Amino acid sequence: MIYLALSILCSTIIALMFKAFPKYKIRSFQAIVFNYLVCGTLAFIVTPKVQLSLIPHWSGLYLTAGLGFFFVFLFYLIARTTQLLGVAVSSVAQKLSFIVPVIVGILAFGEDAHILKILGVLLGIIAVFLVSKEVKKPTAEDSNDSSKFIFKNKSFSLNAILPLAVFAGSGLCDLTINIIQSKHIGELQTSTFTFILFSSAFIAGTIRLWFSKVAIERKNIFAGLLLGIPNFGSVYFLVLSLKFSGLESSQVFPINNISIILTAALMAWVIYHERLFARQLVGLVIALIAILILI
């Protein structure tokens, strides 16, 4: 259980760090890029060197590299959702993402669509809406961010769009990872897969930074280096918990997701005095019910 606890702790730290970025005027996208440099380096360190020779011939190489490119965009969305809407909103939207593979499994792969599964999906979507709150006005740092290309149209309601985007994007990532693990992983170890994933994300982010022509500040690099440690740990320790906790994966993932939602919301309340309104509390309760139904 220690590995699962460490994974939950790392995921909570990520959410709290995103929340702190505006206070120190950290440009989120720059920090995210250098975060993936740390993740890729740590993955390389724990990867057996004999595994590296398998990478060029691996059938899932291009799919994993493409997922790494998408990771940069998704991680930025999670950061903006945390900063504009709060830790609780971001955590719920991200951690209910396993609903997306459930829907795809029902529609595309003919999996059982019993009433409880459908109810859980609907409750999860409702929870994402309820837990959202009003968006604060963008700061000068927001408007100058090197990734402002993502949000050119300010007329839409960010408090609805951002959580749903995180929800769908995280679900798509979960679904893609499941496909890779089941269809392509073969002899490749998890550490090798994560090395490809994080390295691709770093390359994609570096290309974007190059074309943005925005000066890279040392404080953003430092923030990214710090962020990379818990980001890597959240994935690495989760994999170890699946192997050594003695729990089934259908138990590990719900426990992990529920604990992150509750821990992140509690720590945000303690550290940042982030207020939870009545409808947000209702949303958190519904989110927990949805996860429990889908176990």
C-alpha positions in Angstrom: 0.0 0.0 0.0 3.0 2.3 0.4 3.4 2.6 -3.3 -0.2 3.6 -3.8 0.1 6.2 -1.0 3.2 7.6 -2.7 1.3 7.8 -6.0 -1.6 9.7 -4.4 0.8 12.1 -2.7 2.7 12.8 -5.9 -0.6 13.5 -7.8 -1.7 15.9 -5.0 1.6 17.8 -5.1 1.2 18.3 -8.8 -2.2 19.9 -8.3 -1.0 22.2 -5.5 2.1 23.2 -7.5 -0.1 24.3 -10.5 -2.2 26.3 -8.1 0.9 28.1 -6.8 2.3 29.0 -10.2 0.4 32.3 -10.7 1.6 33.6 -7.3 5.2 33.3 -8.4 4.4 34.4 -12.0 5.5 31.0 -13.4 4.7 30.5 -17.1 2.9 27.2 -17.0 3.8 26.0 -20.5 7.6 26.6 -20.0 7.5 24.8 -16.7 5.6 21.9 -18.2 8.1 21.4 -21.0 11.0 21.2 -18.6 8.9 18.9 -16.3 8.9 16.4 -19.1 12.7 16.6 -19.4 12.9 15.4 -15.7 10.3 12.7 -16.3 12.1 11.4 -19.3 15.5 11.4 -17.5 14.1 9.6 -14.5 12.5 7.0 -16.7 15.8 6.5 -18.6 17.6 5.9 -15.3 15.2 3.2 -14.2 15.0 1.5 -17.6 17.3 -1.5 -18.2 19.7 -0.5 -20.9 19.0 -3.8 -22.8 15.5 -2.5 -23.3 16.6 0.5 -25.3 17.6 -1.6 -28.3 14.0 -2.8 -28.6 12.6 0.7 -29.1 13.3 1.3 -32.8 11.5 -2.0 -33.7 8.6 -1.7 -31.3 5.1 -1.7 -33.0 3.7 0.9 -30.6 6.5 3.4 -31.0 4.6 6.0 -33.2 1.3 5.7 -31.2 3.2 6.3 -27.9 5.2 9.2 -29.4 1.9 10.8 -30.6 0.5 10.3 -27.2 3.5 12.1 -25.8 2.9 15.1 -28.0 -0.7 15.2 -26.8 0.4 15.0 -23.2 1.9 18.5 -23.5 -1.4 20.0 -24.5 -3.4 18.1 -21.9 -1.0 18.9 -19.0 -1.3 22.6 -19.9 -5.1 22.3 -19.9 -4.9 20.7 -16.4 -2.7 23.5 -15.2 -5.0 26.3 -16.5 -8.1 24.5 -15.0 -6.3 24.3 -11.6 -5.3 28.0 -11.7 -8.6 29.4 -13.0 -11.2 27.1 -11.5 -9.4 25.5 -8.5 -7.8 22.3 -7.4 -11.0 20.4 -6.7 -12.4 21.2 -10.2 -9.2 20.0 -11.9 -8.9 16.9 -9.8 -12.5 15.7 -10.4 -12.4 16.4 -14.1 -9.1 14.5 -14.5 -9.8 11.6 -12.1 -13.3 10.8 -13.6 -11.6 10.4 -17.0 -11.8 6.6 -16.8 -15.5 7.1 -17.8 -14.3 7.8 -21.4 -12.9 4.3 -21.9 -16.1 2.9 -20.4 -18.2 4.7 -23.0 -15.9 3.6 -25.9 -15.9 0.1 -24.6 -19.7 0.0 -24.7 -20.1 1.7 -28.1 -17.1 0.3 -30.0 -16.2 -3.0 -28.4 -19.7 -4.3 -27.4 -19.0 -4.4 -23.6 -21.9 -4.9 -21.2 -24.0 -1.7 -20.8 -25.9 -2.5 -17.7 -27.9 0.2 -15.9 -25.4 0.8 -13.1 -22.6 1.4 -15.6 -24.7 3.9 -17.5 -25.8 5.6 -14.3 -22.2 5.9 -13.2 -21.2 7.6 -16.4 -24.1 10.1 -16.2 -23.4 11.0 -12.6 -19.8 11.5 -13.4 -20.6 14.0 -16.2 -23.0 15.8 -13.8 -20.3 16.0 -11.1 -17.9 17.7 -13.5 -20.4 20.5 -14.1 -21.4 20.9 -10.4 -17.9 21.1 -9.1 -17.1 24.0 -11.5 -17.2 27.6 -10.2 -16.8 31.1 -11.6 -13.6 31.9 -13.5 -11.5 34.7 -12.3 -10.4 37.4 -14.8 -7.2 36.5 -16.7 -4.1 38.2 -15.3 -1.5 40.0 -17.4 0.6 36.8 -17.1 -2.2 34.8 -18.5 -2.5 37.0 -21.5 1.2 36.9 -22.1 1.6 33.2 -21.6 3.5 31.4 -24.4 0.6 29.1 -24.9 -2.1 31.7 -25.3 -2.7 30.2 -28.7 -4.9 27.6 -27.0 -7.4 30.2 -25.8 -7.9 32.8 -28.6 -11.6 33.1 -28.3 -12.5 34.5 -24.9 -16.3 34.5 -25.6 -16.9 30.9 -24.6 -17.5 29.9 -20.9 -14.2 28.6 -19.6 -15.8 27.3 -16.5 -17.7 24.7 -18.6 -15.1 24.2 -21.4 -12.0 23.6 -19.4 -13.2 20.8 -17.1 -14.9 19.0 -20.0 -11.7 19.4 -22.1 -9.6 17.9 -19.2 -12.2 15.2 -18.7 -12.2 14.2 -22.4 -8.5 14.6 -22.9 -7.6 12.5 -19.8 -10.0 9.8 -20.9 -8.5 9.7 -24.4 -5.1 9.3 -22.8 -6.3 6.5 -20.6 -7.9 4.8 -23.5 -4.8 5.1 -25.7 -2.6 3.8 -22.9 -4.9 0.8 -22.5 -4.7 0.0 -26.2 -0.9 0.3 -26.2 -0.6 -1.9 -23.1 -2.9 -4.6 -24.5 -2.0 -4.6 -28.1 1.6 -3.4 -28.4 3.5 -3.6 -25.1 5.0 -7.1 -25.8 8.5 -7.4 -24.3 8.8 -3.7 -23.5 8.8 -2.8 -19.8 6.7 -0.1 -18.3 9.8 2.1 -17.7 10.7 1.9 -21.3 7.2 2.9 -22.4 7.3 5.9 -20.0 10.7 6.9 -21.3 9.3 7.1 -24.9 6.2 8.9 -23.7 7.9 11.5 -21.7 10.7 12.1 -24.2 8.2 12.7 -26.9 6.3 15.1 -24.7 9.6 17.0 -24.1 10.4 17.2 -27.8 6.9 18.4 -28.7 7.0 21.1 -26.0 10.5 22.2 -27.0 9.3 22.7 -30.6 6.4 24.8 -29.5 8.7 26.9 -27.3 11.1 27.4 -30.2 8.3 28.8 -32.5 6.8 30.9 -29.7 10.0 33.1 -29.6 9.2 33.9 -25.9 12.3 34.3 -23.6 12.8 31.3 -21.3 13.2 32.4 -17.7 15.2 30.5 -15.2 12.4 30.4 -12.6 10.2 28.6 -15.1 12.9 26.0 -15.8 13.4 25.6 -12.0 9.6 25.2 -11.5 9.5 22.6 -14.3 12.4 20.6 -12.8 10.5 20.5 -9.5 7.2 19.6 -11.1 8.8 16.7 -13.0 9.7 14.8 -9.8 6.1 14.3 -8.6 4.8 13.9 -12.1 7.1 10.9 -12.7 6.4 9.5 -9.3 2.6 9.7 -9.8 2.9 7.2 -12.7 5.9 5.2 -11.5 4.5 4.4 -8.0 1.0 3.7 -9.4 2.6 1.0 -11.6 4.4 -0.4 -8.6 1.2 -0.5 -6.6 -0.5 -2.5 -9.3 2.3 -5.0 -9.1 3.0 -5.3 -5.3 -0.1 -3.9 -3.4 -1.9 -7.2 -3.5 -5.0 -5.4 -4.8 -6.7 -5.9 -8.2 -6.5 -3.0 -10.7 -10.2 -2.5 -10.4 -9.5 -1.7 -6.7 -6.3 0.3 -7.2 -7.6 2.8 -9.7 -10.8 3.8 -7.8 -9.0 4.1 -4.5 -6.3 6.2 -6.2 -8.8 8.5 -7.9 -11.0 9.0 -4.9 -8.1 9.6 -2.6 -6.6 12.2 -5.0 -9.9 14.1 -5.3 -10.4 14.2 -1.5 -6.7 14.9 -0.6 -6.3 17.7 -3.2 -9.5 19.4 -2.1 -8.6 19.2 1.5 -5.0 20.4 1.0 -6.2 23.3 -1.2 -8.6 24.3 1.6 -5.8 24.1 4.2 -3.0 25.7 2.2 -4.7 28.1 -0.2 -8.0 28.6 1.8 -9.8 27.6 -1.4 -13.5 27.7 -0.5 -15.8 24.9 -1.5 -19.4 26.1 -2.2 -22.4 24.0 -1.5 -22.9 22.9 -5.1 -19.2 22.0 -5.3 -19.6 19.8 -2.3 -22.6 18.1 -3.9 -20.5 17.6 -7.0 -17.7 16.0 -5.0 -20.2 13.6 -3.3 -21.7 12.7 -6.7 -18.2 12.1 -8.1 -17.5 9.7 -5.3 -20.8 7.9 -5.8 -20.1 7.7 -9.6 -16.7 6.1 -8.9 -18.1 3.6 -6.4 -20.9 2.6 -8.8 -18.3 1.9 -11.6 -16.0 -0.2 -9.4 
